[in-house]
Amino acid sequence: MIYSIKKSFPHIVLICFIFQLNAQDNIYRLQLKLNDTVSLQTLVNIQNQQIHIPFYPNVQKNISEFKIKNDSVRFTISIYENVCLLKKENNHSYTGKWIKYSTQNKTYQLPCNIDKIKAFPKVNDNLINRFPEKWKIKIQTENNTYYAIGTFKRYNYLGIQYLSGSIATPYGDLGGLTGFISKDTLYLSVFNGSFATQIISKVYYTNSIDSIAGYIYYGNWGFEKITAYPDNQFQIKNEISISDIFGNNHFTLQHQWKDIDGNNVLLESNKPIILLLMGSWCPNCTDENKLFSEWYSALKEKVQIIALAVERTYDKDKSIQILKKYKSKLQIPYPIILLSEKGNNLPFDIFPEIQKIPAFPTTIFFDKQHRPYIATIGFNGPATNELYYQNQEHIKNIIQKITE
């Protein structure tokens, strides 16, 4: 659980210092108002009726249509159920809102505006050049403290220094972060159609950078406190005990399900099973599904892969519709079964043995006799660089063990 912004929060104002750079006619600033004092800000590129979020090269980005019709613009970001609705104020400015479709037919909205800039944020080249690549990050909530790995790279574009990287937690990664250091403050953000997240942290340094401390703001609904120190050796473990999911319930998987297309999904005898507990709203789940879809042709004779989806619409038909679009866009070759349209609320009628889903995604590996063997939580995606490849090797090792 993270802090609710509706309670108390630090009064930190995000200020951009800029200098003149007239050549970049297609560069705009996208702002999302998270609360009264904090806005997510990222630079975007708008040209040829497309918007690139963020604009920076060498980083993960989303490209959407940006077509003006009757002085209004409507576009979605990536594959998620969201939309930006903007009104054209003039040739240089658009105002409106970003809407993410949420639970029980409710929507989640943030004020949004996009305006053209003639300058980049003024950055502290000295601190960016000295910014360490790997960090041990302590994350604190009201009720919990956990640790994460931060990995960042420094880039230079048009003479402007910027940072890009990710924060990998035991529950998945916050990837695609981009931003800069202005004066002694670090600003990093990610806006991917599912999440709108802004990090604001002070940089502490003497001869080298010693630490950073600040906050991660998650949209307008909460924040977490972070403290980080450079550390090349720190590691986190994504495996969890089977009892964390099923309690002390020892069982053999024997279910028969129907997938979102109405087809019966029968468990294949004497073949290990991989169950992906996921949601269409979850970027880490998307990264994991992309990987297993790529691997599927090589794995399908060895293991059976099934995705179990937890949606938040409180509408079964709508959830199935969303999942069908999701499956088609990602070209997922294995079946997706709707586990719940009511969020992570137990018990699940079609899989009552589950007593908890610790994180999304949670991946459960069953042996040839369909007994739970091992489970992992979270997924470190491509933005985590070498952690992503380590994650792949770990999964391959598990698959090798259950197929022996």
N, C-alpha and C positions, 0 to 999 in steps of 0.2 A: 504493500500500500504506500502510495506517495502522498506527500503533503497536498492538501486541497488549497487551491488559490483562493477559494471562498473564505478561508480562514485568514491567517495573517501571512504576509510575505514580505521579503525585503524590498525596499523601494530602490530599484536599480533602473536607471533610465538608459536605454541604448542610444548612443549618440554617434553619428557617422561624421568623421572629419574627411573632407574631400579636397582634391586639388584638380586643377583644370586638365582635361584630356579630350580635346574636341574631336578627335578622329573617330571615336566610338559612337557613331550615330544610332546603332541598333541596340545599345546597352540600356536596360531599364532597371529600376529598383522595384522589387516586389516586396510589399510589407503586409504582414498579418498582425493585427492588434491582438495580443494575447491577454493583456489586462491593462489597467490604467497607466502603468509605468513601463511595461516591457512590450516590445514589438519584435517579431521575427523579421529579419531583413536579409534578402539575398538578391544578388544581381542575376538578371535573366537576359536572354537574347531574343529579340522579336524581329523576325524578317521572313519574307516569302510566305506569309500567312502561317507561320509556325512560332511557337514559344519554346525555348530551351531553358529548363530549370534544373540546376543553376546554369549560368553562362560559362563558367570556368571550363577550360579544356582539361584533359587528363583525369576527369572525375566522372563518377556515375551521374547520369542526368536523364530526365524525362523530356520527351519531345511531343508536343500536342499541337493540334490545329488551333490557329488564332485568327479566326475569320470574323470580320466586323460586318454585322448585318443590322441595318436600321439603328446605327449608333450603339449597338450592344455586342458584347462578346460572350460566348458560352464555350467552355472547354473543360474536359476532364483530364486528370493527371494519372498516367499509368493505367493499371487494370482495375483500380479500386472504385468502389461506389461513391463517387464524389463529383462535384461540379463547381467551377468558378463562374459566377454570374457578374459581369461588369458592364458599366455604362461608360461610353466614351465621352469624356468631358471636353477634350480637345485632341489635337494631334499628338500630344505628349503625355496624356494622363487618362487613366481609367480608374473608376471606383466601383465598389460593390461588395461582394461577400464570397467566401469559400464555404461550401456546404458539404459536409460528410454525412452520409446517411447512416443512421445509428439505430438504437433499439426501439422496439415497440412503435414503429412509424414516426419516431422523433428524429430530428435532425440536429446536427452539431454545426454551428456556424461561427465564423470569425470574420470581422470586417477586413476587407482586402482592398488594397489600391496598388496600382502599377504606374510609375511615372518615369519618364526619360531622364537620364542623367548625362551630364557632359564631363563627368569626372568619376574616378574610382575612389573608394574609401582610402583615406590617407593611412598608410600602414607604418608600423615600426619595423623597418627592415632589419635592424640590429637584433631585435628579439626573435623575429621569425627565423633568421639565419642560425640562431643558437637554439632553436626549439627542438628538444629531444624527440626521437622517433617513437620510443616506447615508454609507457607510463603504467604505474600501478595506481589505480583509482579507487578511492573509498567513497561509497555512495550511501548516504544516510537518509532515512525516512523517519517518520514519527515513531515507528515501531520496529524498525529493522535496520541493520547495517550489512552491506555486502560489498564485494570487491569486483573490479573489472579491469580489463587490459585496454589501454588506449594505444593505438598505433596511428602515426601521422607521417605524412610526407610533405616536404616543402617544394613548391613550384614557383616558377617565374613566368609571367605572361605579359608581354608588352612592357617589360620593365617593372611589373607589379608583383610583389611577393604575396603568396597566399598559401594556406594550409588545407589539406584534405586528409580524411582518415575515418576511423571508426572507434567505437567503444564496444568491446565484446564483454558481455556479462554472462553469468551462469545461465541466464534465461534467454539468451539471444543477443544479437548485436544491434547497436544504433549505428548504422552504416551510412555512407554518403555524406558525412559532415564536411562542410566547406566553410571557409571564413578567413579571418585575419586577426592580427594584433594591432590595436590602435592605442598609442601611448603605452600604458601597462595593463591593458585589458584585452582578454581573448574573447572573440565573438565567433561562434561556430553555429551553423544551422543546418537543418535538413527539412525539406518540404517535398514529400513524395506522393501525395494523394491519400495516404493513410495517416501519416504522422506530420505534425507541424511542431518542430522542436527547436528551441533556441538555448544555447549554452552561453552564459556570461560569467567569466572568471577573471579574477585579478592574477597577474603573473608576478611572482616573487623571484628576485634574482640578486646575485652579487656579482661574482666573476662569471658564473654560469647560471642558468635558470634552475632554481631550487625547488619550486613547487607552484601549483596553481590552486586557487580556491574560489568557489562560487556556487552557481546553481544551474540546474537543467530545468527548463520550463517546458512542460508538455501541454501544448495548446493553451486553453484557458482553464484547464481543470486541475492542474497540480504542478508541483515542482519537487525536486530532490536536491539536497546539498551534496556537493562533490569537493573532495580534496585529493590532489594527485601529486605524485612524486616520480621523477624519472627512475625507471627500473627495467633493465634488459632481461632479467631472469624470471620475473614473476609469471606464474601460470595459474589458470583456473581449470576446474574439472567440471565437465558437463554431464557426467554419468550420475544417476541417482539410483537409489534402492527401489526394487520392484515393489516393496511394501509401502513406499511413498505414494504409489498409485492405487494398489489393490489392497492395502492393509495386510492383514495376515490371511487373506483369502487365497488359498492355494487351489488353483483350478486349471483345467485344460480348456482351451478356446474351442468351442463347438458351435458358435453362432452361425445362423444363416440370415443374411441381410438382403435387402434390395437397394440397388444404387440409385443415384439421382435420375437415371434414365428408366427406372422401373425393372431393371434386369436383376435376376437372382444372382447373388454372389455366394458361391459355395467354396468352402475351404478345401484346398487341395491336400489330399492325404500324403503323408511322408514328405512334406515340403515345408521348410521354414517360412514364417510369415513376418512381414514387417508392417506394422500399423503406424500410420502417420496421423497423429492427433493434431489437427490444424484448423485454421479459419481463413476464409477468403480475404479478411480484413488485415491479416498479419503478414508484414513484409518478410520476416524471417521464415515463415511457412512458405511463402512464395519462392524464396531462394532454395529451400529444401526440395520443394516440388520440382523446380527446374532441374536440380541435380539428379533426382531419381528418375525424372522423365528422360534425361540424357542417358542414364545408365540402363534404362529399362530393357532395351533389346539384348543387352549382355547378361541381364539378371533374370529375365522372366522364366528361364528353364530351371533356375536354381532356387529362387525364392518367389513367394507370392506377395505382392505389394498392394495394400489397400489404404486409402485415405479416409479418415473419419472426421467430418467437419463439424465444428461448433460455430454456429452463426448467431447473430444478435438481433434478428428482425422481429422475433415473436410472431412470425408468419411463415408457416411451413412452405407454402407455394412460392412466396417471394424468395425464401432462402434457396430453394431448389433452382429457381430461375437465375439467381446470382451465381450459384455454383456451376450451373451449366455454362454460363458465359465465361466464368473463370477457367473451367476445364478446357473450353475451346480456345481461349486466348493463349493459354500456356501449353496447349497440345499435350495434355496429360493423358498417357495411354492406359493407366490403371484405373480401377473404379473408385469413385468418390461416393461415400455414404453419408447422409445427413444424420449426425449423431444427436444434434440438438439445435433447434432454432431459437431457444430461450437462453442462450448464453451458457456459461459454465455453472449451471444450477443442477445439483444432484438431487435424486438419482437419474441416470440416463436409462430410459425405458428399454432401449435395444441393447444396452451393454451395462447391466446393473452391477457387474463386478468392480467397475471403476469407482473408487471412493474419492479420488482427487486427480485433477490435472494440474501439476505444479507450474507449468509454463506452456506457452505456445511458441514453437511446436514442442510436443513431447512425442518421442519415437520409441516404440516398444518392439523389441525383437523376440520372436518366439522360435523355439527349436522345432525339430522335425515332428515331435509329438505334440506340438502346439501348446507347450508350456512356456510361460513367461521366462525369458532368459536374462535379458538386460534391458535397461532403458536409458535414454539420453534426453536432456532437456535443452531447449534453445537450439540455435543453429547459427554458426558463424559464416556469413555469406561472403561473396567475392570482395566486398569492401574491406574485409579484415586481412586481406593479402595472405601472408603465410599461415595465419590461423585457419583460413579457409581450406588450404591444402592439408594442413594437419587434421582438420575435421574430416576431410575426405578419407585420409588414410585410416583414421580411427574407425570410421564406418566400414571401410573395406575389411579391416581386421575382424570386426564383429561378424560380418557376413561370412567370412572364411570360417570362423569358429562354428557358426550354427549350420553351415552346410557340410562340415566334415563328416 
